[in-house]
Amino acid sequence: MIINRDIEKTIRLYGVKYPVIAVTGPRQSGKTTLLKTLFSDYEYVSLENPDTRSFAKTDPNGFLSRYSEKVIFDEIQRVPALFSYIQTRVDEAPVMGRYILSGSQNFHLMQNITQSLAGRVAVFRLFPFDFQELNSAGLLADSYLEMMVKGFYPAIYDREIPSRIFYSNYVQTYIQRDISELVAIKDTRLFQNFLGLCAARAGQLLNLNSLANECGISQPTAKSWLSVLETSYIVFQLQPFHRNFNKRIVKTPKLYFYDTGLLCYLLKISSPDQLLTHPVKGNLFENMMISEYQKRIHHATKFEDIWFWRDSAGHEIDLLIDDGQAICLTEIKAGMTVMPEMFDNLAYWEKISGDQNLVKKLVYGGNERQLRSAGEVVPWKEFGK
């Protein structure tokens, strides 16, 4: 089954405005399928192939002469020298849409793009399916518990691979391999323990010292491992909003996973029934909604900044969205019944900020949209539209 990706329209638009298009994102997020579909008349070259990679490394000019234009280079970060040679070629003959680059290690890809291809490349990020993509294909379940456990990676839907099988292989085949290519890991079991401890902290303030101590590693090691999890699109940090309002505010970021299916696998949650009464259900629901908005920002190419806000008294706004015109305050609650107290933090922010140009939303686990004086009630399925 082919599920249309929302980012397709923007890639098509900019494919005629830049000589190079780059698509990055986590492994198995559908980059290759997307690019082969969008650019079906292009030659596809994977630099995961050892012979192809050797050719590119030892004779980059000969390699690029063989693939002069209308070519997709997949996992191009594996041959960093190619970027400078591509720069020379597009400067000599700036044919729009000449090269399509793809990679799953954001740090290496973006580092080389910044150094060699700045101004010559349009960069896009493709994540696993978002709600709207699944809904348009009739694959979004009515229960958020089911979606949380199932996850959003294309192979789960395209090839009907059971989630636990997929994520078990994903951790062993992709995460551990990618991490070991970026940093030296002597004890893979220790790293797996670190990954599990990160999962247990999803939706919480990130305390790197506590994480390192519980795992039995140094803080610099924990920082390094966390950094490569971020560059491989496994986790991300949501930064705090720093407006003070004369109150002490939290300045520590919160940790989230891009995919709740992987998160549930790491927490050994294998069914919606198990999740129903699980103590971390609220954190996982918050994680799913915030990661959903992260995906929508990139898939819909929105230009928005997002944060959370919390003060020392425990008042918190789960998600602040600034689109340049107004600030949207979003409270996220897993409950399926809207209760008056769910709006308390939204009202508190409005009171202390004095900001009249606010949009207030409550995203919850139910299915009914409501417009209340305290704020708009948004069903989980419709968040990010």
C-alpha positions in Angstrom: 0.0 0.0 0.0 1.3 3.5 -1.0 0.5 6.1 1.6 0.9 9.7 0.3 3.3 11.8 2.2 2.3 15.4 2.8 5.8 16.7 2.2 5.7 15.6 -1.4 4.1 18.9 -2.7 6.8 21.1 -1.2 9.7 18.9 -2.4 8.2 19.0 -5.9 7.9 22.8 -5.7 11.5 23.3 -4.7 12.9 20.6 -6.9 12.8 23.2 -9.7 14.3 26.0 -7.6 17.5 24.4 -6.3 20.2 22.3 -7.9 20.3 20.0 -4.9 17.5 18.5 -2.8 18.3 16.8 0.5 16.0 14.6 2.5 17.0 13.4 5.9 15.1 11.6 8.7 15.3 8.4 10.8 16.1 5.1 9.2 13.0 3.3 7.8 10.9 6.5 7.7 10.2 6.1 4.0 12.8 8.3 2.4 13.8 5.9 -0.3 10.2 5.0 -1.2 9.3 8.7 -1.3 12.3 9.7 -3.5 11.8 6.8 -5.9 8.2 7.8 -6.3 8.7 11.5 -6.7 11.8 11.2 -8.9 10.9 8.0 -10.8 13.0 9.1 -13.8 16.2 9.5 -11.7 18.8 6.8 -11.3 19.0 5.5 -7.7 22.4 4.9 -6.1 22.8 3.6 -2.6 26.1 4.4 -0.9 25.4 1.6 1.6 26.7 -0.7 -1.2 30.4 -1.3 -0.4 31.5 -1.4 -4.1 29.6 1.8 -4.9 31.0 3.5 -1.8 34.5 2.4 -2.6 34.2 3.8 -6.1 32.9 7.1 -4.7 35.7 7.4 -2.2 38.6 6.5 -4.4 37.5 8.3 -7.5 34.9 10.9 -6.8 35.3 12.7 -10.1 35.0 9.5 -12.0 32.0 8.5 -9.9 30.2 11.8 -10.5 31.0 11.6 -14.2 29.3 8.2 -14.2 26.2 9.8 -12.5 26.3 13.3 -13.9 22.7 14.4 -13.2 19.2 13.3 -12.4 20.5 10.9 -9.7 19.5 10.1 -6.1 22.4 9.5 -3.8 21.1 7.6 -0.7 23.1 7.6 2.6 25.5 10.1 1.1 26.9 11.0 4.5 28.9 7.8 4.2 31.2 9.5 1.6 31.7 13.1 3.0 34.2 14.0 0.2 31.4 13.9 -2.4 29.8 17.1 -1.1 32.7 19.3 -2.2 32.8 17.7 -5.7 29.0 18.1 -6.0 29.4 21.8 -5.1 31.9 22.3 -7.9 29.7 20.6 -10.4 26.5 22.5 -9.5 28.5 25.8 -9.6 29.8 25.0 -13.0 26.4 23.9 -14.4 23.6 25.0 -12.0 20.9 22.7 -13.4 17.9 22.7 -11.1 17.0 19.4 -9.4 20.3 17.9 -10.6 21.1 15.9 -7.5 18.8 14.4 -4.8 20.6 13.5 -1.6 19.3 11.4 1.3 20.7 10.4 4.7 19.7 9.2 8.1 22.5 10.6 10.2 21.5 14.3 10.6 24.8 15.5 12.1 27.1 14.3 9.3 24.6 15.2 6.6 24.0 18.7 7.8 27.6 19.3 8.7 28.7 18.6 5.1 25.7 20.5 3.6 26.6 23.6 5.7 30.3 23.4 4.8 29.9 22.7 1.0 26.3 23.2 -0.2 25.0 26.2 1.6 22.7 28.2 -0.7 22.6 25.4 -3.2 20.3 23.0 -1.4 16.8 22.7 -0.1 16.7 20.5 3.0 13.6 18.5 4.1 13.0 16.1 7.0 10.8 13.0 6.7 9.6 11.3 9.8 7.4 8.2 10.3 3.7 8.7 9.4 1.8 11.5 11.1 -1.9 11.4 12.0 -3.1 13.1 8.8 -1.2 10.8 6.5 -2.6 7.7 8.2 -6.1 9.1 8.4 -6.1 9.9 4.7 -5.3 6.2 4.1 -8.0 5.0 6.5 -5.3 3.6 8.9 -5.7 5.9 11.9 -7.3 3.8 14.7 -10.1 5.3 16.9 -8.1 4.5 20.0 -5.0 6.6 20.8 -3.8 3.7 23.0 -3.7 1.4 20.0 -1.8 4.0 18.0 0.7 4.7 20.8 1.7 1.0 21.1 1.6 0.3 17.3 3.9 3.2 16.4 4.1 5.1 13.1 6.9 3.5 11.0 5.9 2.7 7.4 7.0 -0.9 7.5 4.4 -1.7 10.2 1.7 -0.6 7.8 3.1 -1.3 4.4 4.4 -4.8 5.2 2.1 -5.5 8.2 5.1 -6.3 10.4 4.0 -6.8 14.1 5.2 -3.8 16.1 7.3 -5.8 18.6 9.1 -7.6 15.8 9.8 -4.4 13.9 11.1 -2.5 17.0 13.2 -5.4 18.2 14.9 -5.5 14.8 15.1 -1.7 14.6 17.0 -1.4 17.9 19.4 -4.2 17.0 19.9 -3.4 13.3 19.7 0.3 13.1 20.1 2.1 16.4 23.0 0.1 17.7 24.8 0.1 14.3 24.3 3.9 13.8 25.4 4.7 17.3 28.5 2.5 17.1 29.5 4.3 13.9 29.3 7.7 15.6 30.8 6.8 19.0 32.8 4.0 20.4 30.5 1.7 22.5 32.4 -1.1 24.3 29.4 -2.5 26.1 26.2 -2.7 24.0 24.2 -4.0 26.9 25.1 -0.8 28.9 24.0 1.3 25.9 20.7 -0.6 25.8 20.2 0.1 29.5 20.8 3.8 28.7 18.2 3.7 26.0 15.7 2.2 28.4 16.4 4.8 31.0 15.8 7.5 28.4 12.5 5.9 27.6 11.5 5.9 31.3 12.2 9.7 31.4 10.2 10.5 28.2 8.0 13.6 28.8 10.1 14.6 31.9 12.7 17.2 32.6 16.1 16.0 31.5 18.5 15.4 34.4 21.7 14.3 32.8 23.5 13.7 36.1 20.8 11.4 37.3 20.6 9.6 34.0 24.4 9.0 34.0 24.5 7.9 37.6 21.6 5.4 37.2 23.2 3.9 34.1 26.6 3.7 35.7 28.4 5.9 33.2 30.1 9.3 33.2 28.2 12.5 32.5 30.3 13.2 29.3 29.4 9.7 28.1 25.7 10.2 28.8 25.9 13.5 27.0 27.6 11.9 24.0 25.2 9.0 23.8 22.2 11.3 24.0 23.6 13.5 21.3 23.9 10.7 18.8 20.4 9.5 19.7 19.3 13.0 18.7 21.3 13.1 15.5 19.8 9.7 14.5 16.3 11.0 15.1 15.5 8.8 18.0 14.9 11.5 20.6 14.6 15.2 20.8 14.7 17.9 23.5 12.0 20.5 23.9 13.4 23.7 25.2 11.8 25.8 27.9 10.2 29.2 27.2 12.2 31.8 29.1 9.7 34.6 29.7 9.9 35.1 33.4 6.8 37.0 34.6 8.8 37.7 37.8 8.5 34.0 38.7 11.2 31.4 39.0 11.0 29.3 35.9 12.4 26.0 34.9 15.3 26.3 32.4 15.9 22.5 31.9 14.7 20.9 28.6 12.3 18.0 28.4 13.1 14.7 26.7 10.9 13.1 24.1 11.0 10.2 21.6 10.0 10.8 18.0 8.0 7.5 17.9 5.8 6.1 20.7 5.9 2.6 19.3 9.6 2.5 19.9 9.0 4.1 23.3 6.5 1.5 24.3 8.7 -1.3 23.1 11.6 0.0 25.3 9.2 0.2 28.3 8.0 -3.4 27.6 4.4 -2.2 26.9 3.0 -4.5 24.3 -0.8 -3.9 24.3 -3.3 -1.1 24.6 -4.9 -2.9 27.6 -1.5 -2.8 29.4 -1.1 0.8 28.7 -4.7 1.7 29.9 -3.7 1.5 33.6 0.0 2.1 33.2 1.4 4.9 35.4 3.3 6.6 32.5 0.2 6.7 30.2 -0.1 10.5 30.6 3.6 11.1 29.8 3.3 8.8 26.7 0.2 10.6 25.5 2.0 13.9 25.9 5.0 12.5 24.1 2.8 11.3 21.2 1.1 14.7 20.8 4.3 16.7 20.9 6.1 14.4 18.6 3.1 14.6 16.3 3.4 18.3 16.2 7.2 18.1 15.5 6.4 15.8 12.5 3.7 18.2 11.2 6.1 21.1 11.4 8.4 19.4 9.0 6.0 17.5 6.8 3.9 20.6 6.2 7.0 22.8 6.2 5.6 25.2 8.8 7.9 27.9 10.2 7.0 27.7 13.9 9.0 27.7 17.1 7.8 25.4 19.9 8.6 25.3 23.6 7.1 24.3 27.0 6.9 26.5 30.1 7.0 25.6 33.8 7.6 27.6 36.9 9.0 26.6 40.3 5.5 26.3 41.7 4.6 23.6 39.2 2.4 25.5 36.8 3.1 24.2 33.3 2.1 24.7 29.7 2.9 21.5 27.8 3.4 23.2 24.4 3.8 26.8 23.3 3.7 27.4 19.6 4.8 30.7 18.0 3.9 31.2 14.4 5.1 34.8 14.3 1.6 36.2 14.7 0.3 34.8 18.0 1.3 32.4 20.7 -0.8 29.2 21.0 -0.9 27.6 24.4 -1.6 23.9 24.4 -2.5 21.8 27.4 -2.3 18.0 26.7 -4.4 15.6 28.8 -4.8 11.8 28.2 -8.3 11.8 29.8 -11.3 11.2 27.5 -13.6 13.4 29.5 -13.0 17.2 29.6 -12.9 18.5 33.2 -12.8 22.2 34.2 -9.5 21.9 36.0 -7.8 20.9 32.7 -7.9 24.6 31.8 -6.3 25.9 35.0 -2.8 26.3 33.6 -4.0 28.1 30.5 -5.9 30.5 32.7 -2.9 31.0 34.9 -0.6 31.9 32.0 -3.2 34.3 30.6 -3.5 36.0 34.0 0.3 36.5 34.7 1.3 37.3 31.1 -1.4 39.9 30.4 -1.1 38.8 26.8 -4.3 39.4 24.9 -3.2 37.8 21.7 -3.4 34.2 22.8 -4.8 31.0 21.3 -5.7 28.5 24.0 -6.2 24.8 23.3 -6.8 21.7 25.3 -5.8 18.5 23.4 -7.4 15.4 25.0 -7.9 11.7 24.5 -11.5 12.0 23.4 -13.1 12.6 20.0 -15.3 15.6 20.3 -14.3 19.1 19.3 -15.7 21.9 21.5 -15.3 25.7 21.6 -15.4 26.9 25.2 -14.7 30.3 26.8 -11.7 28.8 28.6 -10.2 27.5 25.3 -10.8 25.3 22.3 -11.1 21.6 23.0 -9.3 19.5 20.3 -9.6 15.8 19.8 -6.2 14.0 19.7 -6.9 12.8 16.1 -7.2 16.4 14.9 -4.2 17.9 16.6 -1.7 19.5 14.2 -4.2 20.1 11.3 
